Amino acid sequence: KQWYQRRVAITAGDIKTGVSMILFTSLPHLLGQPSSKHKLRFYVTFWFGKWWKILLWFIWGFTTYYHINMTWKGWYGYMKGVRCTVPDDELEDLRNLGRTVQDVLESVGAPYFLLYGSLWGALRVGDILPWDTDIDMGINKDQLKTPIKDIVRLLQEKDLSARYNTNGVINVFTKNQYESRLDIMIFSDWYGTGTMHRIGWETYFFSLYYRTQHSFPYRLVKPPLERIDFIGRKWPVPHEEKRKKYRLRLCVDTTA
């Protein structure tokens, strides 16, 4: 909830900046009113008649777009009062969720792998990090033989709440008091350049953010993948020899 409140606050701030700029550029014209004969010409000049106004509009538009892109961060950056440890019963419920999802993905032969904080937890402790509240994983859509909607249906048949979002993520929740969460991020080399990108219309609109923070070379997840211990099972992870170079894109370094 706080995450989305923060997003709304950022967007509201950009709108206020735009309104202020409109009033600033329009003030000279507010001193007089045009005759009905010249209204169309007046309004064209009012908004776009001066080259410096067009430049201001361009600067404001680009600045707003860049600002929203570069502040579109994960919940770690917005949540206040994040717990340093999660109760054991909540972690166990999250582990059970991960095992159930893994069974579904294995049954359809999905090319999945661990990402972000879950990858870092697997590398450090072979389990979920003590303060983590979800599991992050990815799927290579280019090698996926089962439609995404069918995967969502199979997850729902396991008495889980599952939905596919516009940012290329399948969100999975348990239907109990813990509401544990697992995110399956869908990646694809849609440009054919050997770089994996998140799919979904949101990733196009906020391409600056997603291209810098949610993309990595395909060679990191080229099959076959090594499997390491995580929540009591073996899970696929990106290749070790290249994982270190791109560790900030694949997992969150929480050692600092």
C-alpha positions in Angstrom: 0.0 0.0 0.0 2.8 2.4 0.9 4.6 1.6 -2.3 1.6 2.6 -4.5 1.0 5.7 -2.3 4.6 6.7 -3.0 4.1 6.2 -6.8 1.0 8.4 -6.6 2.8 11.0 -4.7 5.6 11.1 -7.3 3.1 11.4 -10.2 1.2 14.1 -8.3 4.4 16.1 -7.8 5.1 16.0 -11.5 1.6 17.1 -12.4 1.9 20.1 -10.0 5.2 21.0 -11.7 3.5 20.9 -15.1 0.6 23.0 -13.9 3.0 25.6 -12.5 4.8 25.7 -15.8 1.6 26.2 -17.8 0.5 29.1 -15.6 4.0 30.6 -15.9 4.0 30.5 -19.7 0.4 31.6 -20.0 0.5 34.6 -17.7 1.3 37.2 -20.4 -1.8 36.1 -22.3 -4.1 36.2 -19.4 -3.9 40.0 -19.3 -6.1 40.3 -22.4 -8.9 38.4 -24.1 -9.0 37.7 -27.9 -11.9 38.7 -30.1 -14.1 35.9 -31.3 -12.8 36.4 -34.9 -9.3 35.5 -33.9 -9.9 32.9 -31.2 -8.4 30.0 -33.1 -5.3 31.9 -34.0 -5.1 33.2 -30.4 -5.2 29.7 -28.9 -2.7 28.3 -31.3 -0.3 31.1 -30.4 -1.3 30.8 -26.7 0.1 27.3 -26.4 2.5 26.7 -29.2 3.2 30.1 -30.8 6.6 30.7 -29.2 9.6 28.4 -29.7 10.6 28.7 -26.1 7.3 27.4 -25.0 7.7 24.3 -27.1 11.2 23.9 -25.6 9.8 24.3 -22.1 7.1 21.7 -22.8 9.7 19.3 -24.2 12.0 19.8 -21.2 9.2 19.3 -18.7 7.9 16.3 -20.5 11.3 14.6 -20.8 12.2 15.5 -17.2 8.9 14.1 -15.9 9.4 10.9 -17.9 13.0 10.5 -16.8 12.0 11.2 -13.1 9.3 8.6 -13.0 11.5 6.0 -14.7 14.4 6.5 -12.4 12.3 6.5 -9.2 10.3 3.4 -10.2 12.0 1.2 -7.6 11.0 -1.8 -5.6 9.3 -1.9 -2.3 12.6 -2.0 -0.4 13.1 1.7 -1.2 9.6 2.8 0.0 8.5 0.7 2.9 9.0 2.1 6.4 9.5 0.0 9.4 10.7 -3.1 7.4 11.3 -6.0 9.9 14.9 -7.2 10.2 13.6 -10.7 10.8 10.4 -12.6 9.7 8.7 -15.0 12.1 9.5 -18.6 11.5 5.8 -19.6 10.8 5.6 -16.9 8.0 8.9 -18.1 6.5 7.7 -21.7 6.5 4.5 -20.7 4.8 6.6 -18.8 2.2 8.8 -22.0 1.7 5.7 -24.1 1.2 4.5 -21.6 -1.4 7.8 -21.8 -3.2 7.8 -25.6 -3.3 4.2 -25.6 -4.7 5.1 -23.2 -7.4 8.2 -25.1 -8.3 6.1 -28.3 -8.6 3.8 -26.6 -11.1 6.7 -25.1 -13.2 8.5 -28.5 -13.2 5.3 -30.2 -14.4 5.1 -28.0 -17.5 8.9 -27.9 -18.1 9.1 -24.1 -17.6 12.7 -22.7 -17.9 12.7 -20.9 -14.5 15.5 -19.6 -12.3 16.0 -17.6 -9.1 16.4 -13.8 -9.1 17.0 -10.8 -6.9 16.8 -11.3 -3.1 15.9 -15.0 -3.5 19.0 -15.6 -5.5 21.1 -13.8 -3.0 19.5 -15.9 -0.2 20.3 -19.1 -2.0 23.9 -18.1 -2.5 24.4 -16.9 1.0 22.4 -19.2 3.3 20.7 -21.7 0.9 17.4 -20.4 2.1 15.2 -17.3 2.2 16.9 -14.3 3.8 15.7 -13.8 7.3 14.2 -10.4 6.5 12.7 -11.3 3.1 9.0 -11.5 2.7 8.7 -12.9 -0.9 10.3 -15.2 -3.4 11.6 -13.8 -6.7 12.1 -15.9 -9.8 12.2 -15.6 -13.6 11.1 -17.5 -16.6 12.6 -17.4 -20.2 9.5 -16.9 -22.3 11.4 -17.7 -25.5 11.8 -21.3 -24.3 8.4 -21.6 -22.6 6.1 -24.1 -24.3 3.1 -23.6 -22.0 1.0 -20.4 -22.4 1.2 -18.0 -19.4 -2.5 -18.1 -18.9 -2.3 -21.9 -18.4 0.4 -21.6 -15.8 -1.8 -19.1 -14.0 -4.7 -21.6 -14.1 -2.5 -24.4 -12.8 -1.4 -22.3 -9.9 -5.0 -21.3 -9.1 -5.9 -25.0 -9.1 -3.4 -25.4 -6.2 -5.6 -23.2 -4.1 -3.4 -20.2 -4.7 -4.3 -16.7 -5.7 -2.5 -16.0 -9.0 -2.7 -13.2 -11.6 -0.7 -11.9 -14.5 0.1 -8.2 -14.4 0.9 -5.6 -17.1 4.6 -5.4 -15.9 5.2 -9.0 -17.0 4.9 -10.6 -13.6 2.8 -13.5 -12.3 2.0 -12.6 -8.7 1.2 -15.6 -6.6 -0.2 -15.5 -3.0 -1.3 -18.0 -0.4 -4.9 -17.8 0.8 -4.3 -17.8 4.5 -3.5 -15.3 7.2 0.1 -14.9 6.0 -0.7 -14.0 2.4 2.8 -15.1 1.4 3.9 -13.8 -2.0 6.0 -15.1 -4.9 6.7 -13.2 -8.1 7.5 -14.9 -11.4 9.0 -12.4 -13.8 8.7 -13.2 -17.5 11.8 -12.3 -19.6 12.3 -12.4 -23.4 15.0 -11.5 -25.8 12.4 -9.6 -27.9 15.0 -7.5 -29.8 17.2 -10.5 -30.7 20.3 -8.8 -29.3 21.1 -11.5 -26.7 19.7 -9.3 -23.8 16.8 -10.5 -21.7 14.1 -7.9 -21.1 10.9 -8.0 -19.0 7.7 -8.2 -21.1 4.5 -6.3 -20.7 3.3 -2.8 -21.7 4.5 -1.2 -18.5 8.0 -2.2 -19.4 7.7 -0.3 -22.7 6.3 2.8 -21.1 9.0 2.9 -18.4 11.7 1.5 -20.7 14.5 3.6 -19.1 14.0 2.0 -15.7 13.3 -1.6 -17.0 16.2 -1.6 -19.5 18.7 -0.4 -16.8 17.4 -2.4 -13.8 15.7 -5.4 -15.2 17.8 -6.6 -18.1 20.7 -9.0 -18.4 22.6 -11.0 -21.0 20.9 -14.2 -22.2 24.2 -16.1 -21.6 23.6 -15.9 -17.9 20.5 -18.1 -18.1 21.4 -20.2 -21.1 20.5 -23.9 -20.4 21.6 -26.0 -18.7 21.7 -24.1 -15.4 23.4 -25.1 -12.2 21.1 -26.1 -9.3 21.8 -25.1 -5.7 20.1 -25.5 -2.4 17.1 -23.2 -1.6 14.2 -23.9 0.8 15.2 -27.6 1.1 15.3 -28.2 -2.7 17.6 -27.7 -5.7 16.8 -24.6 -7.7 18.2 -23.4 -11.1 20.4 -20.2 -10.8 22.3 -18.1 -13.4 25.8 -19.3 -14.4 28.4 -18.7 -11.7 31.3 -17.4 -13.9 29.1 -14.6 -15.2 26.9 -14.1 -12.1 29.4 -12.0 -10.3 29.7 -9.3 -13.0 25.9 -8.8 -13.2 25.1 -9.5 -9.5 23.5 -6.1 -9.0 21.0 -6.8 -11.8 20.2 -10.3 -10.7 20.1 -9.9 -6.9 20.1 -7.3 -4.2 23.4 -7.0 -2.3 22.3 -6.9 1.3 25.8 -7.4 2.9 26.4 -3.7 3.3 
